[in-house]
């Protein structure tokens, strides 16, 4: 079956650097080097409708949504700066409209910000930033009614990384929250993965025993939503696609048993993400393919492949870039081609 993709004309004038869905998957934000963030809503007919554009004076690289319990907040990053926006209501009666207001600018980073994520709601309204130099900072807003005031609660988590490329929080409220940080450093002897455990009593982060998981550069990582599970699942995008099952050791603080599953791939993996309940993993590789994986009786299998356009999308500098969403999928030609 041939894949069918729905194209959305974003009218971005330059590369789209990041795409982020909100908690419910009904809104999406695109951050581009053309100095704009565009926000899209899905309607009753499953059509993505352009809603609003946020303009900046520099190209943008990362965007993230907060948990809806804290309102509609959007964090946008470029270079060493993060802007935090909040969606508010204007007007009264029938003239009421929603719009985005810039609440705060964070500019404490000494080098380029490579990733940012809002914490799970159990920790409150927190935001973690990681940078090109391995610097990791955590900010917090104590008063969710006043999103103008943020304080830095952890100015520099000690990772010993020379570069930090990606970050992810675990989400299982029955287990201690973990914060995973990945490095894209090419030196094979340098640390590629560092994991911290959050102590809810002291509100401090303690580094767990060094995980020997990966020696290749990590480009992206993501914890799966832990729905009904008493362990953590971490997906890692590197030279191969890795899935780590992380279980705590009884009566041994900050010690975990980590089992790593390596899924065969014909291309290097650049990004990973999960569906809402953590049952489906999507991986994007440099072969212009997105593969969807599912765990079936403790065996991870690829059940669908989305093929990108093999043609170059750039005709000239004014080309309208498109954002692709799957409509139907192309089934894998053979099991041996996808699985180890």
C-alpha positions in Angstrom: 0.0 0.0 0.0 1.4 3.4 -1.0 1.6 6.0 1.7 -0.6 9.0 1.6 0.5 12.2 3.3 -1.5 15.3 4.0 0.4 18.5 3.3 -0.1 21.7 5.2 1.2 24.9 3.6 2.9 26.5 6.6 4.1 29.5 4.6 7.4 29.4 6.6 10.1 31.1 4.6 13.0 29.0 6.0 13.6 25.7 7.7 11.2 24.4 10.3 13.6 23.6 13.2 11.1 22.1 15.7 7.5 20.9 15.9 5.6 20.3 19.2 2.1 19.0 19.9 0.2 20.0 23.0 -0.8 17.6 25.8 -4.0 16.5 24.0 -2.5 16.4 20.5 -5.1 18.9 19.2 -2.7 21.8 18.7 0.7 22.0 17.1 3.4 24.7 17.1 6.1 25.0 14.5 9.4 27.0 15.1 11.3 28.2 12.1 14.5 30.0 11.2 12.3 32.6 9.5 11.8 34.1 13.0 8.3 32.9 13.5 6.3 30.4 15.6 3.0 29.3 14.0 0.2 27.7 16.0 -2.3 25.3 14.4 -5.6 23.9 15.8 -7.3 20.7 14.5 -11.0 21.1 13.8 -13.9 18.6 13.8 -13.0 17.4 10.3 -9.4 16.5 11.3 -8.1 19.5 9.4 -5.2 21.6 10.7 -6.2 25.3 10.8 -3.7 28.1 11.2 -4.5 30.0 14.4 -1.8 32.5 15.2 1.8 33.6 14.4 4.4 34.8 17.0 7.2 36.9 15.5 10.7 37.4 16.8 13.8 39.2 15.7 15.9 36.0 15.3 15.4 32.4 14.0 13.9 29.9 16.4 15.1 26.4 17.2 13.0 24.8 19.9 9.4 25.0 21.2 7.6 23.2 24.0 4.1 23.2 25.6 3.4 23.1 29.3 0.9 20.8 30.9 -2.7 22.2 30.5 -3.2 22.2 34.3 -1.0 25.3 34.3 -2.8 27.0 31.4 -1.6 27.3 27.8 2.1 28.2 28.1 4.6 28.0 25.3 8.4 28.1 25.6 10.4 29.1 22.6 14.2 29.1 22.3 16.9 30.5 20.1 20.6 30.7 20.8 20.9 31.6 24.5 17.4 33.0 25.1 14.0 31.5 26.0 10.7 33.3 25.6 7.7 32.2 27.6 4.2 32.9 26.1 0.8 32.6 27.7 -2.5 32.4 25.9 -5.0 34.8 27.4 -8.5 36.2 26.7 -9.1 39.7 25.4 -12.3 41.6 25.3 -15.7 40.9 26.8 -18.9 39.1 25.8 -19.1 38.1 22.1 -16.0 40.1 21.4 -13.8 37.8 23.5 -10.8 36.5 21.7 -7.8 34.4 22.6 -4.3 35.7 22.0 -0.7 35.0 23.0 1.2 37.4 25.4 5.0 37.3 26.0 5.4 36.9 29.8 9.1 36.4 30.3 12.5 36.2 28.8 15.2 33.9 30.2 18.7 34.8 29.2 21.0 33.1 31.8 22.6 30.6 29.4 26.2 31.0 28.4 26.0 28.9 25.2 23.4 27.9 22.7 20.3 26.2 24.1 19.9 22.7 22.4 16.7 21.5 24.1 14.0 22.5 26.6 11.1 20.6 28.3 8.4 21.4 30.8 8.4 19.0 33.8 5.5 16.6 34.5 2.7 18.2 36.5 3.6 16.4 39.7 6.7 18.6 40.0 4.8 21.9 39.5 5.5 24.4 36.7 9.1 23.7 35.9 11.3 24.1 32.8 14.6 22.4 32.1 17.1 23.8 29.6 20.2 22.1 28.2 23.0 23.8 26.2 25.7 23.1 23.7 28.4 23.2 26.5 26.6 20.6 28.7 25.1 23.3 31.0 21.7 22.2 32.5 19.4 24.6 34.3 15.9 24.2 35.9 13.5 27.1 36.4 10.3 27.2 38.3 7.2 29.4 38.5 5.7 29.1 42.0 2.6 31.2 41.3 0.8 29.7 38.3 -1.6 32.7 38.4 1.4 35.0 37.7 3.5 33.4 34.9 5.7 36.5 34.8 7.8 35.4 37.7 10.2 32.5 37.4 13.2 31.6 39.6 16.1 29.3 38.9 16.1 26.5 41.4 19.0 24.5 39.9 21.5 26.8 38.2 23.8 24.0 36.9 23.2 20.2 37.3 26.6 18.6 37.2 26.6 16.3 34.2 30.3 16.3 33.3 29.2 16.4 29.7 31.0 18.6 27.2 27.8 18.9 25.2 24.1 18.2 25.9 21.8 17.6 23.0 18.5 16.4 24.4 16.5 16.1 27.7 13.5 14.2 28.9 11.5 13.8 32.1 9.8 10.5 33.2 6.1 10.7 33.9 5.2 7.9 36.3 3.8 9.4 39.5 4.2 6.1 41.4 8.0 6.2 40.9 10.7 8.8 41.6 10.8 11.2 38.6 13.9 10.8 36.4 15.5 13.4 34.2 17.6 12.0 31.3 20.2 14.0 29.4 21.9 12.9 26.2 25.1 14.1 24.6 26.0 14.3 20.9 29.7 14.5 21.7 31.6 12.4 19.1 34.4 11.3 21.4 33.5 7.6 22.1 35.0 7.7 25.6 32.8 10.6 26.8 29.6 10.1 28.7 26.5 10.0 26.4 23.7 9.4 28.9 23.3 10.9 32.3 20.2 10.3 34.5 19.1 12.2 37.6 16.6 11.1 40.2 14.4 13.7 41.9 13.8 13.5 45.6 10.4 14.8 46.4 11.3 15.5 50.1 14.5 17.6 49.5 13.5 18.7 45.9 17.1 17.9 44.9 18.4 15.8 42.0 20.9 13.0 42.6 22.7 11.3 39.7 22.0 7.6 39.5 24.7 5.0 38.9 26.4 5.6 35.5 24.3 3.8 32.8 26.5 2.0 30.2 23.9 2.2 27.4 25.4 3.9 24.4 28.8 5.0 23.1 27.5 6.8 20.0 26.3 10.4 19.9 22.7 10.8 21.2 20.6 13.1 19.1 17.2 12.7 20.9 15.7 10.8 23.8 12.2 10.4 25.2 10.6 8.7 28.2 7.4 6.9 27.5 4.3 7.8 29.4 4.1 5.2 32.1 0.5 4.3 32.1 0.0 1.5 34.7 3.7 0.5 34.7 6.1 0.3 37.6 9.2 0.9 35.5 10.5 3.5 33.1 10.9 3.1 29.3 13.4 5.4 27.6 13.8 5.6 23.8 17.2 6.9 22.5 18.0 8.1 19.0 21.6 7.4 18.0 23.4 5.4 15.4 20.8 2.8 16.2 17.4 3.0 17.9 17.7 1.9 21.5 15.0 1.2 24.1 16.0 1.1 27.8 13.8 -0.6 30.4 14.8 1.1 33.8 13.7 -0.6 37.0 14.6 0.6 40.5 16.6 -1.7 42.8 14.6 -2.5 46.0 16.1 -0.9 49.1 19.1 0.5 47.1 18.6 4.3 46.6 19.7 5.7 43.3 20.5 2.3 41.8 18.6 1.0 38.8 18.6 -2.1 36.6 18.8 -1.0 33.0 18.1 -3.4 30.2 18.8 -2.1 26.7 17.1 -3.3 23.5 18.7 -2.5 20.2 16.4 -2.3 17.2 18.0 -2.8 13.8 17.9 0.2 11.5 19.2 0.9 8.0 19.8 4.5 8.9 20.9 6.7 11.8 18.1 7.8 14.0 17.6 11.6 14.6 14.4 11.8 16.6 12.1 9.7 18.8 8.7 10.3 20.3 5.8 8.4 21.9 2.0 8.4 21.6 -0.1 9.6 24.6 -0.2 6.2 26.4 3.3 5.1 25.6 2.2 2.1 23.4 3.6 3.3 20.1 7.1 4.7 19.4 7.9 6.8 16.3 11.5 7.1 15.1 12.8 9.4 12.3 16.0 8.5 10.4 18.2 10.1 7.9 16.7 7.8 5.2 13.7 10.2 5.2 11.5 7.5 6.8 9.4 7.5 10.0 8.9 4.1 11.5 6.3 3.2 14.0 7.1 0.5 16.6 5.0 -1.5 19.1 5.8 -3.9 21.8 4.2 -7.3 21.2 4.9 -10.0 23.8 8.2 -8.4 24.9 9.3 -8.1 21.3 9.4 -4.7 19.5 8.1 -4.8 16.0 7.9 -2.2 13.3 4.3 -2.2 12.1 4.3 0.9 9.7 6.6 3.0 7.7 5.9 6.5 6.5 8.0 7.5 3.5 9.0 11.1 3.0 9.3 12.9 -0.3 12.6 11.9 -1.9 12.8 15.1 -3.9 14.5 18.1 -2.4 11.9 20.5 -1.0 14.0 23.6 -1.9 13.4 25.1 -5.3 14.4 28.6 -4.2 14.6 30.7 -1.1 10.9 31.6 -1.2 9.6 28.0 -1.3 6.6 27.3 0.9 7.7 24.5 3.3 5.1 21.9 4.1 4.4 20.0 7.3 3.5 16.3 6.8 1.0 14.3 8.8 0.2 10.6 8.1 -3.1 9.6 6.7 -2.4 6.0 5.7 0.7 4.0 6.1 2.9 1.8 4.0 3.4 -1.6 5.6 7.0 -3.0 5.8 8.0 -5.1 2.8 9.4 -7.9 5.0 10.0 -8.5 8.7 13.7 -9.3 8.2 14.3 -5.9 6.7 13.1 -4.0 9.8 13.9 -6.3 12.7 17.2 -7.6 13.9 
